[in-house]
Amino acid sequence: MTTAPISALLGSALRVPFVLLKQFRPQRPIHSEGVGLEGVLTRTGGGSSGIRWIDEAGDDPVRARFSRSAGLPHGWPDILGLALRCPVPPSGQIDGRSDGRADILLATAGNGRLSRFVPTLHRHVPDGAFASFMPYRGLGGPVLVAAHPEPRAERLPARPDRFRASVAAEPWRLGLYWATPLGPWQRFGTVELGPGAPFGEDERFDPLLNVPVGAENYEWTCHLREPSYTLARAPRDELRPT
């Protein structure tokens, strides 16, 4: 028995809360309030993840978005998100499916080998990991990606307007890491971010279509994510029960 029927069923279940949220937030059911960022992502190379983008050295201009997932009132703990967008050269696209970019979605998570799969809530930007949760398929098997903030002079607030002011005064630096699902994190780069242009209401990250060079999505992760992602992108008046 394959995992496809199970993941498809779970994907349909995960879609349900999005239906309700879509009534109140038609443009972005989650991560509705965020901060546009831009900077440089530097990859040191020499890794053995089996994904070219991770294992090869290079510098990428990057756009990013920091956001609060549930959009709870300011001052309340929330799951914090970091989305990274890097260019993908035509030679790195798979069958021309990519939009010419890699969209990598990360969220605050635990630091342990099991807790890295558990989202965590915070009032301030933590020192711990922003993790991918869902693995990519590399040449050697599943690969997770994470970003760990580096120490800074003052604690970084999670409230978007204060966050933007803080990274304007001191850029946000994060180390980039990869790991097998239960393996140790191994550093492969650094990203430095400052304030950037805001993302438009219709500008979306798509980690299913836009993957890093040398990476693929597992079929089961697509089954899990696609129902919710399709719903989030659809105009509210086009919603239909499934």
JOPE-V723338 format. One record per helix or strand. SS is the DSSP state (2 for helix, 1 for strand). FROM is the first residue (numbers start at 1). TO is the last residue. If there is no record, write none. Layout:
SS;FROM;TO
SS;FROM;TO
//
This chain:
2;4;24
1;33;43
2;52;55
1;58;68
1;78;87
2;90;92
1;101;109
2;115;117
1;119;119
1;121;122
1;124;124
1;129;131
1;136;138
1;141;149
1;157;157
2;160;169
1;172;179
1;186;195
1;216;217
2;219;233
2;236;238
//
